[in-house]
Amino acid sequence: MRLSEAAALYLRHLEQVRRLSPRTVRAYRGDLEDVVSATDDPAVDDVDIEALREWLWQSVQRGHSKATLARRTAAVRGFFAWAVESGLASSDPGARLVAPKRGRTLPRVATADGVAEVLDAVRTAASAGDPIDLRDSALLETLYATGIRVSELCSLDLDALDATRRTVRVVGKGDKERVVPYGAPAAHALEAYVVRARPALLARAEDGASVALFLGARGGRLGPRAVYDVVARRLGPAVGSAVGAHALRHSAATHLLDGGADLRTVQELLGHASLGTTQIYTHVSGERLSATYRLAHPRA
């Protein structure tokens, strides 16, 4: 069941069974609709704690009050607890959700050298020809090269790639389409995957007719949870702690700014509707700040 469908049932439960006030139900409806929009309406079981923390963190950056953050946390925790009790979800990701304090920073990002080390190690493993290793190499290279969201990566079809121009056509939030470039390492990894690994994975599918770019071990379209697992398993050691679904997206944005990219360009690449959302990355771009200081200050 999709998240939006389950949320509608929960709101009906609040109105008809728990008899909450119309004002409370209206506030909870807004909170749950925002979660659905922020996560692109996945299946209920595909929502994890990292996705919820990402959503709540966005609320912090939009300047919501502590009271609003507390209510949003309560709405999500109540919904997932009810979903588990009702048999609509197998686990409760909201149980560990805590309203963050104002000024919370981005999740930790890996250094550029750390990401390069991880990607080189995965590429070396993939050289043996295992289809899953080839897929993981292409997947990680694509996420880091483009900075696209995990949901956007999973929705890519094979014809979204333009190997000649080294671009990928991405459909983001609100069905907005953008074209994002990628570099030589990603191009090589994608070519190896598409030519050598994808046909082998596709052969495992029952109908063998998937148009998805990235396939799972059984030949179907790769899901977000599998991507989360790959990122956490491969990138975790480089960061030194548990990493969320958007770890490579955060790292890519930070490293672009460290390298001198302007905010407008990064905004376009990431598919942010507001420049204010992109500006948060300036707070974690310490290398760029230090480099600018050294170049500009007469006593640096």
Order of alpha helices (4+ residues) and beta strands (2+ residues): alpha-alpha-alpha-alpha-alpha-alpha-alpha-beta-beta-beta-alpha-alpha-alpha-alpha-alpha-alpha-alpha
